[in-house]
């Protein structure tokens, strides 16, 4: 009876650990004020990834105007969280996105191709899913 209870307890702890890892991989800390007032530095946004351990959660080709994405910028060393303000096609027929921080005057300096997209911020209606200010701990630990 004790052996069975220990196995169940170990399985429960393992399940909890797996759930924590999955949940943490679907959160991203906001590091700048470029998207204010939608979200602020230190907020945590809930995301869906283009690839999560080899599983495609969302197709980067399905992004639409108004979506908030996280992408590998060619003009900045860290991933950027900005809104898609336009969807265009280049001379070769390849789709790309024009992005801009809601708090920025100008669009980002370079187009964003679907291959650069890491994730999309999940929304309910037009409101992004987020946890306010909890990410300050991460910013402090990283010295940001």
PASEMI-967778 format. One record per atom (N, C-alpha, C): x, y, z; chain. Coordinates in steps of 0.1 Angstrom, whole numbers, plus 5000, padded with zeros to 4 digits. Last residue first. Layout:
BEGIN
<rec <X,Y,Z>,"A">
...
This chain:
BEGIN
<rec <5181,5439,4838>,"A">
<rec <5175,5447,4828>,"A">
<rec <5167,5459,4833>,"A">
<rec <5192,5418,4853>,"A">
<rec <5198,5431,4853>,"A">
<rec <5193,5440,4842>,"A">
<rec <5179,5394,4857>,"A">
<rec <5187,5396,4845>,"A">
<rec <5195,5409,4844>,"A">
<rec <5165,5400,4881>,"A">
<rec <5175,5389,4881>,"A">
<rec <5185,5390,4869>,"A">
<rec <5148,5421,4871>,"A">
<rec <5158,5424,4882>,"A">
<rec <5169,5413,4882>,"A">
<rec <5133,5406,4853>,"A">
<rec <5141,5418,4849>,"A">
<rec <5152,5421,4859>,"A">
<rec <5120,5388,4871>,"A">
<rec <5129,5383,4860>,"A">
<rec <5138,5395,4855>,"A">
<rec <5105,5406,4886>,"A">
<rec <5115,5397,4893>,"A">
<rec <5125,5392,4882>,"A">
<rec <5088,5417,4868>,"A">
<rec <5099,5426,4873>,"A">
<rec <5109,5417,4880>,"A">
<rec <5067,5401,4861>,"A">
<rec <5079,5399,4854>,"A">
<rec <5091,5408,4859>,"A">
<rec <5044,5410,4873>,"A">
<rec <5051,5399,4879>,"A">
<rec <5065,5397,4873>,"A">
<rec <5030,5431,4860>,"A">
<rec <5041,5434,4869>,"A">
<rec <5049,5422,4875>,"A">
<rec <5000,5413,4851>,"A">
<rec <5007,5426,4853>,"A">
<rec <5018,5425,4863>,"A">
<rec <4998,5390,4828>,"A">
<rec <4999,5390,4842>,"A">
<rec <5007,5403,4845>,"A">
<rec <4976,5387,4799>,"A">
<rec <4988,5390,4806>,"A">
<rec <4987,5390,4821>,"A">
<rec <4963,5386,4768>,"A">
<rec <4963,5379,4781>,"A">
<rec <4977,5382,4787>,"A">
<rec <4950,5415,4752>,"A">
<rec <4960,5405,4753>,"A">
<rec <4960,5399,4767>,"A">
<rec <4918,5421,4740>,"A">
<rec <4927,5423,4751>,"A">
<rec <4937,5412,4752>,"A">
<rec <4898,5417,4721>,"A">
<rec <4910,5425,4717>,"A">
<rec <4920,5427,4728>,"A">
<rec <4890,5386,4730>,"A">
<rec <4885,5397,4723>,"A">
<rec <4897,5405,4717>,"A">
<rec <4919,5377,4743>,"A">
<rec <4905,5375,4745>,"A">
<rec <4898,5387,4741>,"A">
<rec <4950,5366,4729>,"A">
<rec <4941,5376,4733>,"A">
<rec <4927,5370,4735>,"A">
<rec <4985,5358,4730>,"A">
<rec <4971,5353,4730>,"A">
<rec <4962,5365,4735>,"A">
<rec <5010,5368,4708>,"A">
<rec <5004,5370,4722>,"A">
<rec <4989,5366,4720>,"A">
<rec <5029,5345,4691>,"A">
<rec <5019,5355,4690>,"A">
<rec <5013,5356,4704>,"A">
<rec <5064,5338,4682>,"A">
<rec <5052,5336,4689>,"A">
<rec <5042,5347,4687>,"A">
<rec <5085,5342,4664>,"A">
<rec <5086,5332,4674>,"A">
<rec <5073,5328,4680>,"A">
<rec <5091,5350,4630>,"A">
<rec <5081,5350,4641>,"A">
<rec <5083,5339,4651>,"A">
<rec <5108,5347,4609>,"A">
<rec <5113,5354,4621>,"A">
<rec <5104,5354,4633>,"A">
<rec <5093,5336,4589>,"A">
<rec <5104,5328,4595>,"A">
<rec <5110,5334,4607>,"A">
<rec <5076,5357,4580>,"A">
<rec <5071,5346,4589>,"A">
<rec <5082,5338,4596>,"A">
<rec <5095,5388,4583>,"A">
<rec <5090,5376,4575>,"A">
<rec <5085,5365,4585>,"A">
<rec <5091,5421,4587>,"A">
<rec <5092,5409,4595>,"A">
<rec <5086,5397,4586>,"A">
<rec <5111,5450,4576>,"A">
<rec <5099,5440,4575>,"A">
<rec <5102,5428,4583>,"A">
<rec <5125,5475,4598>,"A">
<rec <5126,5464,4588>,"A">
<rec <5114,5455,4588>,"A">
<rec <5120,5494,4617>,"A">
<rec <5128,5498,4606>,"A">
<rec <5130,5487,4595>,"A">
<rec <5086,5498,4628>,"A">
<rec <5099,5492,4630>,"A">
<rec <5107,5494,4617>,"A">
<rec <5069,5530,4624>,"A">
<rec <5070,5515,4623>,"A">
<rec <5084,5511,4625>,"A">
<rec <5070,5557,4649>,"A">
<rec <5073,5551,4636>,"A">
<rec <5072,5536,4636>,"A">
<rec <5065,5562,4676>,"A">
<rec <5060,5571,4666>,"A">
<rec <5060,5564,4652>,"A">
<rec <5053,5538,4700>,"A">
<rec <5063,5543,4691>,"A">
<rec <5057,5552,4681>,"A">
<rec <5034,5524,4714>,"A">
<rec <5039,5537,4720>,"A">
<rec <5050,5543,4712>,"A">
<rec <5030,5501,4699>,"A">
<rec <5019,5510,4701>,"A">
<rec <5023,5524,4706>,"A">
<rec <5056,5493,4677>,"A">
<rec <5052,5494,4691>,"A">
<rec <5041,5504,4692>,"A">
<rec <5050,5477,4646>,"A">
<rec <5052,5489,4653>,"A">
<rec <5048,5487,4668>,"A">
<rec <5055,5461,4614>,"A">
<rec <5052,5461,4628>,"A">
<rec <5056,5474,4635>,"A">
<rec <5045,5444,4586>,"A">
<rec <5050,5457,4591>,"A">
<rec <5046,5458,4605>,"A">
<rec <5054,5412,4573>,"A">
<rec <5046,5421,4582>,"A">
<rec <5053,5434,4585>,"A">
<rec <5051,5393,4542>,"A">
<rec <5059,5399,4553>,"A">
<rec <5050,5409,4561>,"A">
<rec <5052,5368,4517>,"A">
<rec <5044,5376,4527>,"A">
<rec <5054,5381,4538>,"A">
<rec <5066,5368,4485>,"A">
<rec <5067,5364,4499>,"A">
<rec <5060,5373,4508>,"A">
<rec <5068,5376,4459>,"A">
<rec <5055,5369,4463>,"A">
<rec <5056,5365,4478>,"A">
<rec <5090,5390,4453>,"A">
<rec <5090,5376,4450>,"A">
<rec <5078,5368,4454>,"A">
<rec <5084,5415,4462>,"A">
<rec <5085,5413,4447>,"A">
<rec <5085,5398,4443>,"A">
<rec <5062,5409,4491>,"A">
<rec <5074,5415,4484>,"A">
<rec <5074,5411,4469>,"A">
<rec <5032,5419,4506>,"A">
<rec <5039,5409,4498>,"A">
<rec <5050,5415,4491>,"A">
<rec <5020,5426,4540>,"A">
<rec <5024,5429,4526>,"A">
<rec <5030,5417,4519>,"A">
<rec <5001,5439,4565>,"A">
<rec <5005,5426,4559>,"A">
<rec <5008,5429,4544>,"A">
<rec <5005,5460,4593>,"A">
<rec <5003,5458,4579>,"A">
<rec <5008,5444,4575>,"A">
<rec <5009,5460,4620>,"A">
<rec <5001,5471,4614>,"A">
<rec <4998,5470,4600>,"A">
<rec <5014,5440,4646>,"A">
<rec <5014,5440,4632>,"A">
<rec <5004,5451,4627>,"A">
<rec <5031,5451,4676>,"A">
<rec <5018,5448,4668>,"A">
<rec <5021,5449,4653>,"A">
<rec <5059,5435,4693>,"A">
<rec <5052,5446,4686>,"A">
<rec <5039,5442,4679>,"A">
<rec <5086,5425,4709>,"A">
<rec <5071,5423,4710>,"A">
<rec <5064,5436,4705>,"A">
<rec <5116,5410,4698>,"A">
<rec <5108,5422,4699>,"A">
<rec <5093,5418,4700>,"A">
<rec <5146,5395,4710>,"A">
<rec <5133,5394,4704>,"A">
<rec <5124,5406,4707>,"A">
<rec <5177,5414,4706>,"A">
<rec <5167,5406,4714>,"A">
<rec <5154,5405,4707>,"A">
<rec <5191,5432,4690>,"A">
<rec <5197,5419,4694>,"A">
<rec <5188,5410,4701>,"A">
<rec <5176,5446,4661>,"A">
<rec <5178,5446,4675>,"A">
<rec <5182,5433,4680>,"A">
<rec <5172,5443,4634>,"A">
<rec <5177,5456,4638>,"A">
<rec <5179,5457,4653>,"A">
<rec <5159,5420,4629>,"A">
<rec <5172,5422,4622>,"A">
<rec <5179,5434,4627>,"A">
<rec <5142,5403,4655>,"A">
<rec <5144,5415,4647>,"A">
<rec <5158,5415,4641>,"A">
<rec <5122,5377,4659>,"A">
<rec <5136,5380,4659>,"A">
<rec <5139,5391,4649>,"A">
<rec <5091,5385,4676>,"A">
<rec <5099,5381,4665>,"A">
<rec <5114,5384,4667>,"A">
<rec <5059,5382,4687>,"A">
<rec <5073,5383,4692>,"A">
<rec <5081,5377,4680>,"A">
<rec <5030,5402,4680>,"A">
<rec <5039,5391,4678>,"A">
<rec <5052,5393,4685>,"A">
<rec <4996,5409,4680>,"A">
<rec <5009,5412,4686>,"A">
<rec <5018,5400,4686>,"A">
<rec <4975,5417,4652>,"A">
<rec <4981,5407,4661>,"A">
<rec <4993,5413,4668>,"A">
<rec <4969,5437,4634>,"A">
<rec <4963,5438,4648>,"A">
<rec <4969,5428,4657>,"A">
<rec <4967,5416,4606>,"A">
<rec <4969,5430,4611>,"A">
<rec <4962,5431,4624>,"A">
<rec <4977,5382,4613>,"A">
<rec <4968,5392,4607>,"A">
<rec <4972,5406,4613>,"A">
<rec <4992,5351,4607>,"A">
<rec <4992,5363,4614>,"A">
<rec <4984,5374,4606>,"A">
<rec <4996,5327,4594>,"A">
<rec <4982,5331,4597>,"A">
<rec <4981,5344,4604>,"A">
<rec <5022,5321,4591>,"A">
<rec <5016,5327,4579>,"A">
<rec <5002,5331,4582>,"A">
<rec <5029,5308,4614>,"A">
<rec <5033,5323,4613>,"A">
<rec <5027,5329,4600>,"A">
<rec <5006,5288,4630>,"A">
<rec <5012,5290,4617>,"A">
<rec <5016,5305,4616>,"A">
<rec <5011,5275,4662>,"A">
<rec <5004,5284,4653>,"A">
<rec <5013,5286,4641>,"A">
<rec <5024,5252,4672>,"A">
<rec <5011,5257,4678>,"A">
<rec <5004,5267,4670>,"A">
<rec <5041,5226,4661>,"A">
<rec <5037,5239,4656>,"A">
<rec <5023,5242,4663>,"A">
<rec <5065,5210,4680>,"A">
<rec <5051,5210,4677>,"A">
<rec <5047,5224,4672>,"A">
<rec <5091,5212,4688>,"A">
<rec <5089,5206,4675>,"A">
<rec <5074,5205,4671>,"A">
<rec <5089,5226,4712>,"A">
<rec <5095,5212,4712>,"A">
<rec <5091,5205,4699>,"A">
<rec <5069,5246,4695>,"A">
<rec <5071,5242,4709>,"A">
<rec <5076,5228,4710>,"A">
<rec <5068,5272,4673>,"A">
<rec <5073,5258,4675>,"A">
<rec <5076,5256,4689>,"A">
<rec <5053,5295,4676>,"A">
<rec <5053,5288,4663>,"A">
<rec <5058,5274,4664>,"A">
<rec <5033,5296,4706>,"A">
<rec <5046,5296,4699>,"A">
<rec <5044,5290,4685>,"A">
<rec <5014,5319,4723>,"A">
<rec <5014,5306,4716>,"A">
<rec <5026,5307,4707>,"A">
<rec <5016,5335,4756>,"A">
<rec <5018,5334,4741>,"A">
<rec <5015,5320,4736>,"A">
<rec <5010,5361,4778>,"A">
<rec <5007,5347,4775>,"A">
<rec <5008,5345,4760>,"A">
<rec <5032,5384,4793>,"A">
<rec <5022,5381,4783>,"A">
<rec <5022,5366,4781>,"A">
<rec <5039,5402,4822>,"A">
<rec <5041,5389,4815>,"A">
<rec <5029,5386,4806>,"A">
<rec <5054,5434,4828>,"A">
<rec <5042,5425,4826>,"A">
<rec <5046,5412,4819>,"A">
<rec <5077,5447,4826>,"A">
<rec <5075,5439,4838>,"A">
<rec <5063,5431,4837>,"A">
<rec <5064,5475,4809>,"A">
<rec <5076,5468,4813>,"A">
<rec <5073,5460,4826>,"A">
<rec <5029,5469,4800>,"A">
<rec <5040,5477,4805>,"A">
<rec <5052,5468,4808>,"A">
<rec <5004,5470,4774>,"A">
<rec <5011,5464,4785>,"A">
<rec <5024,5471,4788>,"A">
<rec <4991,5492,4763>,"A">
<rec <4985,5479,4762>,"A">
<rec <4991,5470,4773>,"A">
<rec <5000,5518,4762>,"A">
<rec <4995,5514,4774>,"A">
<rec <4989,5500,4774>,"A">
<rec <5032,5503,4756>,"A">
<rec <5023,5510,4765>,"A">
<rec <5012,5517,4757>,"A">
<rec <5051,5491,4740>,"A">
<rec <5037,5487,4738>,"A">
<rec <5027,5494,4748>,"A">
<rec <5076,5500,4748>,"A">
<rec <5072,5503,4735>,"A">
<rec <5057,5499,4732>,"A">
<rec <5089,5498,4772>,"A">
<rec <5077,5505,4772>,"A">
<rec <5071,5507,4759>,"A">
<rec <5104,5464,4777>,"A">
<rec <5104,5479,4773>,"A">
<rec <5090,5485,4774>,"A">
<rec <5100,5438,4783>,"A">
<rec <5112,5445,4788>,"A">
<rec <5113,5459,4785>,"A">
<rec <5078,5414,4793>,"A">
<rec <5079,5426,4786>,"A">
<rec <5091,5434,4791>,"A">
<rec <5083,5379,4793>,"A">
<rec <5083,5392,4801>,"A">
<rec <5085,5403,4791>,"A">
<rec <5061,5354,4784>,"A">
<rec <5072,5362,4780>,"A">
<rec <5071,5375,4788>,"A">
<rec <5050,5320,4785>,"A">
<rec <5050,5333,4791>,"A">
<rec <5062,5341,4786>,"A">
<rec <5053,5294,4779>,"A">
<rec <5042,5301,4772>,"A">
<rec <5040,5315,4778>,"A">
<rec <5070,5281,4795>,"A">
<rec <5075,5283,4781>,"A">
<rec <5064,5291,4773>,"A">
<rec <5056,5278,4818>,"A">
<rec <5066,5289,4818>,"A">
<rec <5071,5291,4803>,"A">
<rec <5039,5257,4811>,"A">
<rec <5033,5270,4814>,"A">
<rec <5044,5281,4812>,"A">
<rec <5058,5236,4809>,"A">
<rec <5049,5240,4797>,"A">
<rec <5044,5254,4799>,"A">
<rec <5068,5236,4835>,"A">
<rec <5077,5238,4824>,"A">
<rec <5069,5243,4811>,"A">
<rec <5044,5229,4849>,"A">
<rec <5052,5242,4852>,"A">
<rec <5061,5245,4841>,"A">
<rec <5038,5204,4839>,"A">
<rec <5029,5215,4837>,"A">
<rec <5036,5229,4839>,"A">
<rec <5060,5190,4849>,"A">
<rec <5058,5191,4834>,"A">
<rec <5049,5203,4831>,"A">
<rec <5056,5192,4876>,"A">
<rec <5068,5197,4871>,"A">
<rec <5066,5200,4855>,"A">
<rec <5031,5178,4879>,"A">
<rec <5032,5192,4883>,"A">
<rec <5044,5199,4877>,"A">
<rec <5040,5153,4871>,"A">
<rec <5030,5160,4863>,"A">
<rec <5030,5175,4866>,"A">
<rec <5058,5147,4892>,"A">
<rec <5063,5148,4879>,"A">
<rec <5053,5155,4870>,"A">
<rec <5040,5147,4914>,"A">
<rec <5051,5157,4913>,"A">
<rec <5056,5158,4899>,"A">
<rec <5024,5125,4906>,"A">
<rec <5018,5138,4908>,"A">
<rec <5028,5149,4907>,"A">
<rec <5043,5104,4907>,"A">
<rec <5037,5108,4894>,"A">
<rec <5030,5122,4895>,"A">
<rec <5048,5104,4935>,"A">
<rec <5059,5108,4925>,"A">
<rec <5054,5111,4912>,"A">
<rec <5023,5096,4944>,"A">
<rec <5028,5109,4948>,"A">
<rec <5040,5113,4938>,"A">
<rec <5022,5071,4932>,"A">
<rec <5011,5081,4929>,"A">
<rec <5017,5095,4932>,"A">
<rec <5043,5059,4945>,"A">
<rec <5043,5060,4931>,"A">
<rec <5033,5070,4926>,"A">
<rec <5035,5060,4972>,"A">
<rec <5047,5067,4968>,"A">
<rec <5048,5069,4953>,"A">
<rec <5012,5043,4970>,"A">
<rec <5010,5057,4974>,"A">
<rec <5023,5065,4970>,"A">
<rec <5025,5019,4965>,"A">
<rec <5015,5024,4955>,"A">
<rec <5013,5039,4958>,"A">
<rec <5039,5015,4989>,"A">
<rec <5046,5016,4976>,"A">
<rec <5037,5023,4965>,"A">
<rec <5019,5013,5008>,"A">
<rec <5028,5025,5008>,"A">
<rec <5035,5026,4995>,"A">
<rec <5008,4988,5000>,"A">
<rec <5000,5000,5000>,"A">
<rec <5009,5013,5000>,"A">
